[in-house]
Amino acid sequence: MGRARDALVAGLLLLARKRKRRLWPGQRERIVPPASRNPGSELLATLLLLAAAGCAVAFIVVYVLDRLPAHTQLLGLSLGLACLFVAAALIVTAKRLIVTEELEDDYPAEEHVDEQETVLQLVADSGFSRRRFFKLALGAAGGALALAVLTPIASLGPAIDLARFYATPWRRGRRLVDEHGRPYRASDVEEDTLYTAFAEGSDKEQLGSSLVLVRLPKDRLKLPAGNSGYAADGIVAYSKICTHAGCAISLYRAPLFQPDEPTPALVCPCHYSTFDPASGGRVTFGPAGRKLPMLPLTIAPNGELRAAGNFDSAVGPSWWGVRTKRPTS
Ligand code: FES
């Protein structure tokens, strides 16, 4: 009796197994019920992804056109909307397009590969009728967003054709002139006053042309060894371009009530980077990451101020690798 029952159960199991395997060649067994078609939701998810891609591209365009009014707000708006559209597309996909099943028991422990296959089949069994179109939209949104996130890397600085950033008009013997082209004489430069000077005959817009000029009491100068001999009768000259982000140095803090006030300082009005003119342009405050480039001076026999060479370091805002080269004339 017992044997007959066992045989019956075994037969039934065998039958069930055989029936389970009776699939068309290439046909897989479903693990979730077929999904009902939902073209409206598919279209909505696809449109949301395309909108996300459009916003990400808009971010890149706004980033490149950096003179637009409300530039920062437009950057935030475009990137924020791109993320919002992607989130909405994923919600629509998860809620309306991916088929789900409810299991009473936990999944049995499976190897990683099998689990992966299960997930892939779940997606395959989902009710997408325009799968290709959706995949394209997903790729466009992902690609455009990745590109938008990587775009700010371009602001780390120039990568090609760096030579022009190191070129300055300064060379030994070049005269220092004011904005009207009049040569500066050493006797023109007084203490507690900031002067702007240019290389004679140069394009005043050129990054390396403009200087700030101040006169300090000679006993106050504490120039580092590499800059000894750069001052001429207490007059020192530095690049006018801030080494933080390239604003023009236009403030001079000349202490009036020593010793209560700090030492003289060249100050950038943009973010208040402060440089010490007595010690070779050292940064004493603010976000600048390197000193102001210093120009060696000499006084010609007729009293005119002239350059005694080129700057001691690269001029302009700092970028990746700015310290690797010396300026050229
Ligand atoms: S540009 Fe000068 S402190 Fe930022």
Residues whose N, C-alpha, C, O or C-beta is under 5 A from the ligand:
A	BS01	FES	C242 H244 A245 G246 C247 C268 C270 H271 Y272 S273
